[in-house]
Amino acid sequence: MKKTLLKFISVVVALVGFTFSANAQSFEGVIEFKKITPSDTTNYVYYVKGNHVRIDEIGSKSRNLEGTFLVDMDAKTMKSLNHDRKLYMDQPTPAAPTVKGTCSVKKGQNVKNLQGYKCQEYIVSNAEEGISITYWVADGKFSFFDKLLRQLNRKDKSSVYYLQMTDVKNSFPMLSVQTDNSGKETVRLEVTKITKKDVDPTMFDVPKGYNKFEK
């Protein structure tokens, strides 16, 4: 009985140690990136701490903070902030977007060094939708990203097609380039800066003085 108990305790301690080690290795910090289309450029900043992500949208011309999304992946909650009016609103998780036809996923032969990370090429294409997206994916313990996309359920093809890849669970796309049937680039998402650092947990709180907006 004593040996069995000691063995059980050893297993529990090992599991706790493994969990702590995995969490310690998960990315924490700030990721800055931009979305470029033929008509506009929008800048975003991700603040990441555990299962909390703050998404700031920065005006391309004003350079001002135009909006914020607070995501708690443990509680499965999301809040949007309107800084001009000092309001916040609860946001439900939308239904998962559908894909017409079938996405083909191909792991490319090329590798790039982007923002200090070794990035593997992946190509996801869909003949029926007439879209092909090339991703340059870094494996850097970015365990938050796959969960974030599944909670946001965004309809943009960069997010939808990324989730068609099954072997990039701990990765993050440092660059993605979307093209149409003619090969013309239509959307580019590009990380401009990535910083590993301790993030203040208050970054994920609704600021004091903000009122809840009720529809």
N, C-alpha and C positions, 0 to 999 in steps of 0.2 A: 504493500500500500504506500509506504514511504517513498520507495523508488518510483512508483507510478506518479505520485504527486510532484516529486522533484523533476521528473521528466516533463510533466505538464507545464510546470513553472518555467522550465528552460525554453520550451516551445513558445510560450506566451512572450517571454522576454525577447526571444529572437524575432518574433513577429513585430513586436513594438519597435524594436531597434531597426528593422527593415523599413517599417512605415515611416519612422522618423527620418531615416536616411533618404528615402524617396522624396519626402516632402522637402527636406533640406536642399535637395538637388533641383527641385522644380524652379522654373524661372520666376524671379521677382524683380520688377523694375519698370522701365518706361520704354515703350515702342512708339516711335513717330513714323508716320507714313503718309503718302499722298495718293489720291485717286485722280487719274488723268483721263479725261474723255476729249473728243474733238472740240467740245464747246466749253469745257470748264475744268478747273483743278480744285480739289477740296483736300484740305489737310486734316488729319486725325491724330490723336494721341491716345494710346492705351496705357493705363496704369494698372499693373497686375500685382496682386498679393494673394496667394493661395487661391481660393475659389471666388475671389472678388475681383471684378474688372470695372474700371471707370473708362468710358469712351468720351473724349472731348472732340467736338468738331470746331475747327478753326477756320474763320473766313479767309478765303484766298486773297481777297483784296484788302479787307479791313484788318486782317490778322488778329481779330478779336475772337474771344470765346463765344460761339454762337449757340451752343447747346451741349448738353451732357446726358449720358445714359449711365445709370448705375446698375450693375448686374451682380446679383448674389446667387451663385450657382449651387450653394448649399440649400438655401431657402427657396430656390427656384422663383425668385422675384426680380422685377426690373422696375426702375423708376426713370422718368425723363425729367430733366430740369430746364426751365426757361429762366435764364439769368436776368434778362431785361425786366421781366415782370415778377421775378422772385417767386416763381411757382414751381411745384413739382406734381407729377401725376404718375399713378401706378400704371404699368404697361403689362397686359397679359401676353403670354407667349402665343404667337400666331400659329396657325396650322402650318405644317411643313409644306413647302412648295412642291409642286409636281414637275416631273421632267418628261417631255415628250420624247418618244423613241428610246434609244438605248445609248448610254454613255460608254465610250471605249476608253480604257485607262492604259497608258503605256509608260513604262519607266524608261526614260531616255538614257543615252550613253554619256551625256555631257555633265560636267560638274563645274560650278562657279564658286568663287570666294566672294561673298557679299556680306558687308558689315562685320567682317571677321569670322563668318561662319561658312563652313563647307556646305554648299547647297546642291542637292541632286535635282536633276531635271525630270519632271513628269509632264505628260501631255494628256489632257482629257478632251475628247472630241465627241460631237454628236451631229451625225449627218442630217437628221431630221430637223434639228433646230438651227443647223448651219453655223455652228459655233465650235471653235477650238481654243482651249486655254492652255498655255504653257506655264507651269509653276516651277519656281526654283525654291526648293524646300530645305530648310535647315532643321536638323535633329538636335535640339538643344534643351530637352526637358521642358518643352512648351505644352505641358499636359492640359493647360487651361483652354487651349484654342479650339480643339474639337468639341469640347463641352459647351463652349461659348457659342459656337455656330449653331449647335443643335438647340440651344435655348433661344437664341435670337430668331432663328428660322427666317433669315433674310431671303428675299427673292432674287437678289442679284446673282448672276451666273457664276461669278467668281467664288461666292460662298457655296452655292448649290453644287457646282461641279467638284469643288474641293472635297466635299463629303462623299463623293463617289469613290475616292481612294481609300483603301482599307488598311494600308500599312504605313500610315503617317500620323499615328495617334499622338505622338509626343513631339510633333514637328510644327513649324511655322513657315509660311511662304514669305520669303524676303522679297520676292518679285513674282508677279503674275501678269501675263500679257494675253489679252483676249483678242481673237481675230475672227473675221467673218469668212464666208466661203471663198472670197476672192483673195484672202490673205491680208486684207486691210485691218490694221490695228484699230480697235474700237474702245477698249478700256485697258488701262495699265494701273496696277496697284504696286507701289514701290516703297519699301522701308528706307527712310532717309537717315535714321539714327536709332540705335538701340543701346540702352544703358541698364546694366544690372545694378540695383541699389535697393536699400530698404525703403519701402513706401509707407508713408504715414497712414495708419488705418482710418483716420478721420477723412481722408480723401474720398471714402466710399459712403460717407454719411450725407444726408440732406443738410445743406448749410442752415445755420440758425437764421430765423427771420423769413424763411421760405414757407409759403402757405400751400396747402394741398388744393389742387384744382379739381373740382367735382363737375362732371358733365351734367 
